[in-house]
Amino acid sequence: MSDRVVVATGHKLLDNEIIRFVLSAGMGFLVDISAYYVLYHNVFQDDFYSINGYMLKRDTLSLAISFFFGVLVNFLITKYLVFSKSKSSSLKQFLRFIGVAIVGFYANWGILKLMIHYFNMYPPVARPLAALSLFFASFFVHKFFSFSLSLRHHATSGDRE
């Protein structure tokens, strides 16, 4: 395969919103799990921390912070590389994105719990299935809600996927 064919194929793939969304979600996921590991193993050494009168275990505190970092990276990549044609304000996009991420977190947790406790799935198998089950819903919710890109705008923008 010639270099031109490889480059043309790469550009064609990157023209697809769903491919770019997969890449942005993947980068957010890598940041999330990397931050979790560093926080859990290197930053938080005690078993419990008191935050505003609430006692949090170090794994919960690590998860809350790493999740935020992952969502932030995912938002920035999604905003500028996936749905850059959005005319909504950045603050409105961010607040919507965070809201969807929080709902997605709990939906993912619920699906995971269902798969493990009711279908007796092995947790390492259930985890990626739960994440994948929400991926396409997340794409459309972010496209039409977080970044306010309508079907009409998409059809007239000249993008072909």
N, C-alpha and C positions, 0 to 999 in steps of 0.2 A: 504494500500500500504506500503510495507516495506521500510526501509531507503535505502537499496541498490538499489531498483528500482527507488526511487526518485533521488538518486545521479547519477545513470546511465543515467536516462532520462535527468537530468541537464547537464551532460557532453556531451551527444549526441546533445542537443540543442546548447550548446556552441561550438561544432565542426562546426556548420553551419555558414558560413561567413555572410549570410544575417541577422541572429539573432544577431551576434556580431555587425554588422553594425547598426542595429536598436538600440541596446544598446548604442553604441558610439554616434549616432545622438541624442538619448534621453538625454544622459548626457550633450552634448553640448547645447541642447535646455534648459535644466534646469539651466545650468550656465548662459546662455544668459538672460533668463527671471528674474533670481534672481539678476544678476548684474544690469539689467535695473531698477528693482524696487529700489535697494539700491542707485544707481546713481541718479535716478530721484527724490527720496524722501529725501535722506540724504546728497548727495554730492553737487549737483547743485541746488542752491536756487534761483538764478536769472532767469528771463524769457529768456534772450538772453545772448550769450557769443560771443566775437569777437576772432576768430581763424584765424590767417594769413590774416586779412582783411575781412574775411567772417563772417557775423552774423549768428549764429546758435541758434535755439531755444533749450531749455534745453532737450526737448524730443528727438530731432534729435541727439544732442550730446550724450545723454544717450544711444540711439540706436546704434550709431556708435561704441562706446566703448564696450557695452555689446555684440554686434554682433561679434566683434573681439575676445573677451574672449571666447564666445561660439565656434567659429570656431577653435581657438587655442586648446581648450580642445578636441573638436571633432577630430581634426587632430592627436593629440598625441595618443588618444585611437585608432583611426583607423589605424595609422601607426604601433603601437606596438601590438595590439590585433586582428585586422581584416586582414590587408594585410602585415603582418610581413615578408613575404617571398620576398618582393620587393628588388631588387638589386640597384635601383636608389639611388642617393645621397639624403640625408635628405633635403638639400636646394632645390633641384629640385622638390622633392615631395611636400614640403611646398609651393613653389611658384605656382605649378600647382594646389594644393588644394585650395589656396587662390583665384586663378583665377576662378576656378570652383565655389567656394562659392559666389564670386561676381556676376558671371553670373546667378547662381541659385537664388540669392537675387532678381535681377531684373526680372527674369523669374517668380518667385513666386509673386512678386508685380504685374506684368502684368496679370497673371492668376487671381489673387485676384480681381483686378480692373475689369476684364472682367466678372467674376462671379457676382460681386456686381452691376455694372452699366448696363450690358447688359442682365443678366439673373435674375436681381433683387433678388439675394440671400441675406439672412440675414448675415452680416459680420462675426459674431461668428461661423456660419456654413461654410461659404466660406473659412475662414482662414485654418482650418485643411484639407479641401478638396484640397486646392491649394498646401499645403505642401505635402500631400500624392501623389498628381498627379506627383510630381517631384522626389519623393523618389527613385523609382526604376531606373530612368534615372541617378540620382546622384550616386547610388551604382555602376552602370556599368561605368560611366565616371570616377569615382575615381579609380576603379579597373584597368581599361585599360589605362587611361591617367595619373592620378596623381601618381599612384604607379607602372605603367608600367608592369602589370602582364598580359601576353598574354593568350589566350585560350589554346595554346599548353602547356605553363608552368603549367597552372591550371590542365590540363588533365594528365600531367605526374608527378604531385607533390604527388599523392597518396591520396589527399583529396577526401572524398566522402561526398556529401551533399544531 
